[in-house]
Amino acid sequence: MNVLTRTAVRWIALRTPLPWAHNLPTRPEIAQGRGGTAPADWDRDCSELREFIVSFSEREQFGVHPIFGAMSKSDWLIWGYRHVDHHLRQFGV
């Protein structure tokens, strides 16, 4: 990605109340059936998601975001909240 994406777009995505765009393609490395996990048992999947959300918030180290590049822990926690919120709204939860 370019410097505009890693600065201005990241700032807008993380620091403004603007809703995230819908229908953007999933990154290939995390798409279900490719790099991500396929849906299985609903109750187990929901339980694993809740556990992942808690463990994500307790992390001290994060990788490099595929679009926004290196981010601080604070940026990652905001991104995590916004990402989950985006999908919950997407499905009307």
Secondary structure, DSSP 8 states (H G I E B T S, - for coil): --HHIIIIIHHHHHHS-----SS----GGGSTTTTS-----HHHHHHHHHHHHHHHHH-S----BTTTBS--HHHHHHHHHHHHHHHHHHTT-
